[in-house]
């Protein structure tokens, strides 16, 4: 009941807006362009840092423990 009452009050507000005149404008384009350029620079930086990474995986703990746990033959 409450939601239908709230929706009934919002419908006249939505009808007042001219759908042909509501645009993001120049400011919206500038903000979107700045975000796009920032993401591009972040991706370049990430790729540069990832190329510098020299990662060598250590052997599994179980594989290293298995030969040590094997019985010695005399």
Backbone as numpy.savetxt, mean C-alpha at the origin, in Angstrom:
# Nx Ny Nz CAx CAy CAz Cx Cy Cz
-35.79 2.69 10.86 -36.62 3.87 10.86 -35.74 5.11 10.86
-34.71 5.10 11.71 -33.84 6.26 11.83 -33.04 6.48 10.55
-32.60 5.39 9.90 -31.79 5.54 8.70 -32.63 6.08 7.54
-33.90 5.69 7.45 -34.74 6.21 6.37 -35.05 7.69 6.60
-35.16 8.10 7.85 -35.39 9.51 8.17 -34.16 10.34 7.81
-32.97 9.83 8.10 -31.73 10.54 7.77 -31.56 10.61 6.27
-31.88 9.54 5.56 -31.76 9.54 4.10 -32.75 10.52 3.48
-33.93 10.64 4.05 -34.93 11.57 3.53 -34.48 13.02 3.70
-33.69 13.30 4.74 -33.19 14.66 4.94 -32.01 14.97 4.02
-31.25 13.95 3.62 -30.08 14.17 2.78 -30.43 14.28 1.30
-31.55 13.74 0.87 -31.93 13.77 -0.54 -32.07 15.20 -1.06
-32.73 16.11 -0.35 -32.81 17.49 -0.87 -31.44 18.17 -0.97
-30.51 17.84 -0.08 -29.17 18.42 -0.14 -28.44 17.94 -1.39
-28.62 16.68 -1.74 -27.96 16.12 -2.92 -28.55 16.70 -4.20
-29.82 17.01 -4.19 -30.46 17.55 -5.39 -30.04 19.00 -5.66
-29.57 19.72 -4.64 -29.14 21.10 -4.83 -27.84 21.20 -5.62
-27.01 20.16 -5.57 -25.74 20.18 -6.29 -25.97 19.98 -7.78
-25.32 20.79 -8.59 -25.39 20.62 -10.04 -24.32 19.61 -10.43
-24.75 18.47 -10.92 -23.82 17.38 -11.22 -22.85 17.75 -12.34
-23.19 18.72 -13.16 -22.30 19.12 -14.25 -21.21 20.09 -13.80
-21.34 20.68 -12.62 -20.38 21.68 -12.16 -19.47 21.18 -11.06
-19.70 20.01 -10.53 -18.88 19.48 -9.45 -17.69 18.77 -10.07
-16.51 19.39 -9.97 -15.29 18.81 -10.52 -14.17 18.96 -9.50
-13.13 18.15 -9.61 -12.02 18.29 -8.68 -11.21 19.56 -8.93
-11.22 20.05 -10.15 -10.54 21.31 -10.46 -9.04 21.17 -10.55
-8.38 22.31 -10.63 -6.93 22.35 -10.78 -6.25 21.86 -9.52
-6.77 22.23 -8.36 -6.17 21.80 -7.10 -6.18 20.28 -6.99
-7.27 19.65 -7.37 -7.35 18.19 -7.34 -6.32 17.56 -8.27
-6.14 18.14 -9.46 -5.14 17.62 -10.39 -3.74 17.78 -9.82
-3.45 18.93 -9.23 -2.11 19.17 -8.67 -1.82 18.19 -7.54
-2.78 17.97 -6.66 -2.58 17.02 -5.55 -2.34 15.62 -6.10
-3.13 15.21 -7.08 -2.98 13.89 -7.67 -1.62 13.75 -8.36
-1.18 14.79 -9.07 0.11 14.76 -9.75 1.26 14.69 -8.75
1.17 15.44 -7.66 2.22 15.41 -6.63 2.31 14.03 -5.99
1.17 13.42 -5.72 1.18 12.06 -5.15 1.80 11.08 -6.14
1.47 11.21 -7.42 2.04 10.33 -8.43 3.55 10.47 -8.54
4.05 11.71 -8.52 5.49 11.95 -8.59 6.18 11.42 -7.33
5.57 11.60 -6.18 6.15 11.09 -4.93 6.25 9.57 -4.96
5.23 8.90 -5.45 5.26 7.43 -5.55 6.35 7.00 -6.52
6.52 7.72 -7.63 7.55 7.38 -8.60 8.94 7.49 -7.97
9.20 8.58 -7.22 10.50 8.73 -6.55 10.71 7.66 -5.48
9.66 7.32 -4.75 9.79 6.27 -3.74 10.11 4.92 -4.37
9.50 4.62 -5.52 9.78 3.35 -6.20 11.22 3.32 -6.71
11.72 4.44 -7.26 13.10 4.50 -7.71 14.05 4.29 -6.54
13.78 4.93 -5.42 14.63 4.79 -4.25 14.61 3.36 -3.73
13.42 2.75 -3.70 13.31 1.38 -3.22 14.09 0.42 -4.12
13.99 0.60 -5.43 14.73 -0.26 -6.35 16.23 -0.11 -6.16
16.70 1.12 -5.95 18.13 1.35 -5.74 18.59 0.65 -4.45
17.80 0.74 -3.40 18.17 0.11 -2.14 18.10 -1.42 -2.23
17.13 -1.92 -2.96 17.01 -3.38 -3.09 18.16 -3.97 -3.90
18.70 -3.21 -4.85 19.85 -3.70 -5.62 21.10 -3.78 -4.75
21.18 -2.95 -3.73 22.34 -2.96 -2.83 22.32 -4.12 -1.84
21.17 -4.72 -1.62 21.04 -5.76 -0.61 21.79 -7.00 -1.07
22.67 -7.50 -0.22 23.39 -8.74 -0.49 22.96 -9.74 0.57
21.96 -10.50 0.25 21.36 -11.40 1.23 21.77 -12.83 0.93
22.37 -13.46 1.91 22.74 -14.86 1.78 22.00 -15.62 2.86
21.17 -16.54 2.44 20.33 -17.25 3.40 21.16 -18.23 4.20
20.96 -18.23 5.51 21.68 -19.16 6.37 21.04 -20.53 6.27
21.80 -21.59 6.49 21.21 -22.93 6.41 20.17 -23.14 7.50
19.27 -24.06 7.24 18.23 -24.36 8.23 18.85 -24.90 9.51
18.22 -24.61 10.62 18.72 -25.09 11.92 18.65 -26.61 12.00
17.62 -27.21 11.43 17.47 -28.68 11.47 18.55 -29.35 10.62
18.85 -28.78 9.47 19.86 -29.37 8.59 21.24 -29.28 9.23
21.49 -28.22 9.96 22.78 -28.06 10.63 22.89 -28.98 11.83
21.78 -29.24 12.50 21.79 -30.07 13.70 21.82 -31.57 13.36
21.34 -31.96 12.20 21.27 -33.37 11.83 22.64 -34.04 11.77
23.65 -33.47 11.12 24.95 -34.14 11.09 25.59 -34.20 12.47
25.35 -33.20 13.29 25.93 -33.21 14.65 25.27 -34.25 15.52
24.01 -34.55 15.28 23.27 -35.52 16.08 23.49 -36.95 15.61
24.08 -37.13 14.44 24.31 -38.47 13.92 25.34 -39.19 14.79
25.12 -40.47 15.06 26.08 -41.23 15.92 27.41 -41.41 15.17
28.47 -41.30 15.93 29.80 -41.47 15.38 30.15 -42.94 15.35
30.71 -43.37 14.25 31.13 -44.77 14.17 32.62 -44.83 14.41
33.05 -45.79 15.30 34.48 -45.89 15.64 35.15 -46.97 14.86
